[in-house]
Amino acid sequence: MVQAIVGANWGDEGKGKITDYLAESADIVVRFQGGANAGHTIINPYGRFSLHLLPSGVFNPNVTCVLGNGVAVDIGKFLAELKSLEEAGVPKPKIYISDRAQVMLPHHVLQDTYEEERLGKKSFGSTKSGIAPFFSDKYAKIGLQFNELYFDDILEERLKKILEIKNALFTNLYDKEPLDFNTVLAELKKQREEIKPFLKDTSLFLRTAIKEGKKILLEGQLGTMKDPDHGIYPMVTSSHTLASYGAVGTGIPPYAITDVVCVTKAYSSAVGAGEFVSELFGEAAEELRKRGGDKGEYGATTGRPRRVGWYDAVASRYGCALQGATQVALTVLDPLGYLDEIPICTGYEIDGEVIRDFPVTPLLRKAKPVYTVLKGWKQDIRGIRKYEDLPQECRDYIDFIEKELEVPITMVSNGPKREEILLRTPKI
């Protein structure tokens, strides 16, 4: 069985917690896209962690974790993150990296930083982790696969070609110092020895596991709104955030993915620039931001304050549809207990017409939210262990969202800890 856990919205939905929870009964957990540009916050018996590259199955000693070929792998960050887990007392995880995955190189991070600096107020709000230059180079065929690091003639020839292009860019466009070939080569030769024990033909490994009936989780990064084709382009990420890309980013057959858990937060949040129709501002935003998440709404990677807003059913329904959701996990419900009334965005008004389908970005920029207001439950729901014990108004809120999404909600999170998940019998 292959099950994908992906985001319906802008990211930060709580996918890490859901993956950590489901990993308790899994054999393999795989990251299939993205890089170290976003974090999954997890709270479990070992402590509180923000994972950036490592799959969220690393806390289960019975799970084998995999970084698939679709991941942008920063060797230094990967090794540092692994070391930090061991220092926290987490048993050393079993983890493989695809030998067809590509290496995050020093110039990727530099180029990302320089470009955001050059754009100034028109920047994309990048985390400056090198993601856009990395994937740009991958498809321009000037990236390096891990397997190429171990053939000196190939490595040196390709690195010379790469640095010729990048140094011309750095010196002429950004007015920065060029990178030294020998310095970069020496660092790569050092890193290749450190990373070698983790490399494997992970596509073969996963295809064999499927034949053996293993339970495999595919863990996505960010959400539908950040997909470069189907999201709020151009304020998107540079790898595909959809469950369907899980087959490409891991090297397994697409028909192997039989279940898609789409994670959506009980209100909206986003890090970075881009269209966000139900966004809140001022005191209302600050109050929700302060109460949200487990330590407020701040990015796990950047620490930046997240933009927050009311639940956007238009964007979420679209997000679930694009992901091919078979079930939904509704997360971070507990912070909303302070509200007398809770608006839900159920439509967009564009040029006087109300629509319920998610439009292209130029129209999205003109959209105004149309709200349906529900009664709040006015109590703390943390500590409740049975779904039936939630206040009626809280269950009404969940039922309303389920009807809007047109996908069954099977899990509800009422706190940040692994065990704070309520299983629910869907009504649709």
Secondary structure, 3 states (H helix, E strand, C coil): CEEEEEECCCCCCCHHHHHHHHHHHCCEEEECCCCCCCCEEEEECCEEEEECCCCCCCCCCCCEEEECCCCEECHHHHHHHHHHHHHCCCCCCEEEEECCCEECCHHHHHHHHHHHHHHHHHCCCCCCCCHHHHHHHHHCCCCCEHHHHHCHHHHHHHHHHHHHHHHHHHHHCCCCCCCCHHHHHHHHHHHHHHHHHHEECHHHHHHHHHHCCCCEEEEEEEEHHHCCCCCCCCCCCCCCCCCCHHHHCCCCCHHHEEEEEEEEECCEEECCCCCCCCECCHHHHHHHHHHCCCCCCECCCCCCECEEECEEHHHHHHHHHHHCCCEEEEECCHHHHHCCEEEEEEEEEECCEEECCCCCHHHHCCCEEEEEEEECCCCCCCCCCCHHHCCHHHHHHHHHHHHHHCCCEEEEECCCECCCEEECCCCC
